[in-house]
Amino acid sequence: MARLYVDENFPFAVVKGWRERGHDALTAAEAGNANRALPDEEVLAFAAREGRAVLTLNRRDFVRLHRERPLHGGIIVCTQDEDAPGQAERIHGTITG
């Protein structure tokens, strides 16, 4: 299953859904990185050091970072979705598909 590092702007309900499907999802809060205003570059570097893909809603900045720094553990960029369980299932299906 996937090892994820969840950016602090991502809904926890989706994280919970990921965990229920067996994924290892570490949130920024659990890692001690929430509310620190870390630059996106540092978020990506932390995830890479931990062997995790970043799960984020910040499409613009992380797509740019992927172009600039293609060597990382992965970036999963989503859009906001009010159906958190459904979003967790759709993301799970995309990764395990």
Secondary structure by P-SEA (a helix, b strand, c coil): cbbbbbcccccaaaaaaaaaaccccccccccccccccccaaaaaaaaaaacbbbbccaaaaaaaaaaacccccbbbbbccccaaaaaaaaaaaaaac
